[in-house]
Amino acid sequence: MRVAVDIELETQERQLLQRLSGSRSTSVRLAERSRIVLLAAQGKTNGEIAEALGVSRQKAGRWRNRYHQFGLDGIEKDAPRPGRKKKIPVRTVNKVIRLTTQEKPKNATHWSRRLMAERMNISESTVGRIWRAHGLKPHRITGFKLSNDKQFQEKLEAARFAHQAGSQCHDDPRLQT
């Protein structure tokens, strides 16, 4: 059986946590977490804290451990989460860029989202996101030309990076032409 981490509070910490747990302007989450830490400092087990506050044992243990590791910062904010993973494989992105810039579709003057989506077996929205991210507008005939340059994709990436850097890079002589 695991033994809960002992929490020892100095007078200032205890006063701050008591103020946070009773304040009406404090978020409900922070007030609850403060109460968990205060009860833990009194020597209560996670089960006793859970029963007293109407939370799960795991929740009581989580916030006890977070306070022990990080102090007040540990209970003020939730732990960062990894977020959504990218769903578009790099190979797919590269192939969409290559087809858009170096080939024309059969029986059409330029690629549309629908045609590219059918050809690549991806959604039209995905095609649009790829084109927008790389500044491609194949429907604009006057401003869009196919390229025969084999290194076009690398140059496109470099230009996009320089454009994104914008005002941060305008003083850099290496990036000026």
C-alpha positions as CSV (number, residue, x, y, z in Angstrom):
1,M,0.0,0.0,0.0
2,R,1.3,3.5,-0.9
3,V,1.9,6.0,1.8
4,A,0.8,9.6,1.1
5,V,3.4,12.3,1.0
6,D,3.6,14.4,4.2
7,I,2.8,18.0,3.7
8,E,4.4,20.5,6.0
9,L,3.3,24.2,5.8
10,E,4.9,27.3,7.1
11,T,2.7,29.9,8.7
12,Q,2.6,32.1,5.6
13,E,1.8,29.2,3.3
14,R,-1.0,28.0,5.6
15,Q,-2.5,31.6,5.8
16,L,-2.4,31.9,2.0
17,L,-4.1,28.6,1.5
18,Q,-6.7,29.4,4.1
19,R,-7.4,32.7,2.4
20,L,-7.6,31.0,-1.0
21,S,-9.9,28.2,0.2
22,G,-12.4,30.7,1.7
23,S,-12.3,33.6,-0.8
24,R,-15.2,34.2,-3.1
25,S,-13.0,35.7,-5.8
26,T,-10.8,32.5,-6.0
27,S,-11.8,29.9,-8.6
28,V,-13.7,26.9,-7.2
29,R,-10.9,24.6,-8.4
30,L,-8.2,26.5,-6.6
31,A,-10.3,26.8,-3.4
32,E,-10.9,23.0,-3.5
33,R,-7.2,22.3,-4.1
34,S,-6.3,24.6,-1.2
35,R,-8.6,22.7,1.1
36,I,-7.1,19.4,0.0
37,V,-3.6,20.7,0.9
38,L,-4.7,22.1,4.2
39,L,-6.3,18.8,5.2
40,A,-3.2,16.9,4.1
41,A,-1.0,19.2,6.2
42,Q,-3.2,18.2,9.2
43,G,-2.1,14.6,8.6
44,K,-5.2,13.3,7.0
45,T,-5.1,10.4,4.6
46,N,-6.3,10.8,1.0
47,G,-9.3,8.7,1.9
48,E,-10.2,11.0,4.8
49,I,-9.7,14.1,2.6
50,A,-11.8,12.6,-0.1
51,E,-14.7,11.8,2.3
52,A,-14.5,15.2,3.9
53,L,-14.6,17.1,0.6
54,G,-16.7,14.8,-1.5
55,V,-13.9,14.1,-4.0
56,S,-12.1,10.9,-5.1
57,R,-9.1,9.5,-3.3
58,Q,-7.1,9.9,-6.5
59,K,-8.0,13.5,-6.8
60,A,-6.9,14.2,-3.2
61,G,-3.6,12.3,-3.8
62,R,-3.0,14.1,-7.1
63,W,-3.2,17.6,-5.6
64,R,-1.3,16.6,-2.5
65,N,1.6,15.3,-4.7
66,R,1.4,18.3,-7.0
67,Y,1.7,20.7,-4.0
68,H,4.5,18.6,-2.6
69,Q,6.5,18.8,-5.9
70,F,5.7,22.3,-7.1
71,G,4.3,24.3,-4.2
72,L,1.5,26.8,-4.9
73,D,2.3,26.8,-8.6
74,G,1.4,23.1,-8.8
75,I,-2.1,23.6,-7.7
76,E,-2.9,26.9,-9.4
77,K,-2.9,25.5,-12.9
78,D,-3.7,22.1,-14.5
79,A,-0.8,20.2,-15.9
80,P,-0.1,20.9,-19.5
81,R,-1.6,18.4,-21.9
82,P,-0.1,17.3,-25.1
83,G,-2.8,18.6,-27.4
84,R,-4.0,17.1,-30.7
85,K,-1.5,15.3,-32.8
86,K,-1.0,16.4,-36.4
87,K,-3.0,14.1,-38.7
88,I,-1.6,15.0,-42.1
89,P,1.5,13.0,-42.8
90,V,4.5,14.9,-44.2
91,R,4.6,12.7,-47.3
92,T,1.0,13.6,-48.1
93,V,1.7,17.4,-47.7
94,N,4.8,17.1,-49.9
95,K,2.9,15.2,-52.6
96,V,0.0,17.8,-52.6
97,I,2.6,20.6,-52.9
98,R,4.4,18.8,-55.7
99,L,1.2,18.0,-57.7
100,T,-0.1,21.6,-57.2
101,T,3.1,23.3,-58.3
102,Q,4.4,20.9,-61.0
103,E,1.4,19.1,-62.6
104,K,-2.0,19.9,-64.1
105,P,-5.0,17.7,-63.6
106,K,-6.4,15.9,-66.6
107,N,-9.2,17.9,-68.3
108,A,-8.7,21.0,-66.2
109,T,-6.6,24.2,-66.2
110,H,-5.7,24.0,-62.6
111,W,-6.2,22.0,-59.4
112,S,-9.4,22.6,-57.4
113,R,-9.8,21.4,-53.8
114,R,-12.2,18.7,-55.0
115,L,-9.9,17.4,-57.7
116,M,-6.9,17.3,-55.4
117,A,-8.9,15.7,-52.6
118,E,-10.1,12.9,-55.0
119,R,-6.6,12.4,-56.4
120,M,-4.9,12.2,-52.9
121,N,-7.8,10.5,-51.1
122,I,-8.0,13.2,-48.4
123,S,-10.7,15.7,-47.5
124,E,-11.2,19.0,-49.4
125,S,-10.6,20.8,-46.1
126,T,-7.2,19.1,-45.7
127,V,-6.2,20.3,-49.2
128,G,-7.3,23.8,-48.3
129,R,-5.3,23.8,-45.0
130,I,-2.2,22.5,-46.9
131,W,-2.5,25.2,-49.6
132,R,-3.2,28.0,-47.1
133,A,-0.2,26.9,-44.9
134,H,2.1,27.1,-48.0
135,G,0.6,30.2,-49.6
136,L,-0.6,28.2,-52.7
137,K,-3.5,29.6,-54.8
138,P,-3.8,27.5,-57.9
139,H,-7.2,29.0,-58.8
140,R,-5.5,32.4,-59.4
141,I,-4.4,31.9,-62.9
142,T,-2.7,35.3,-63.4
143,G,-0.6,34.9,-60.3
144,F,0.1,31.2,-60.2
145,K,2.5,29.4,-62.5
146,L,3.7,25.9,-62.5
147,S,7.3,25.4,-61.8
148,N,9.8,23.2,-63.5
149,D,12.4,23.8,-60.8
150,K,13.2,20.5,-59.0
151,Q,14.1,22.4,-55.8
152,F,10.9,24.5,-55.9
153,Q,9.5,22.9,-52.7
154,E,12.6,23.7,-50.7
155,K,12.5,27.3,-52.0
156,L,8.8,27.5,-51.2
157,E,9.5,26.4,-47.6
158,A,12.3,28.9,-47.2
159,A,10.2,31.7,-48.6
160,R,7.3,30.8,-46.3
161,F,9.7,30.8,-43.3
162,A,11.1,34.2,-44.2
163,H,7.6,35.6,-44.7
164,Q,6.4,34.2,-41.3
165,A,9.5,35.7,-39.6
166,G,8.3,39.0,-41.1
167,S,9.4,42.0,-39.2
168,Q,11.7,40.0,-37.0
169,C,14.0,39.2,-40.0
170,H,13.8,42.4,-42.1
171,D,17.1,43.7,-40.6
172,D,19.0,40.4,-41.3
173,P,21.2,41.0,-44.4
174,R,21.3,37.3,-45.2
175,L,17.5,37.3,-45.9
176,Q,17.6,40.4,-48.1
177,T,17.9,40.0,-51.9
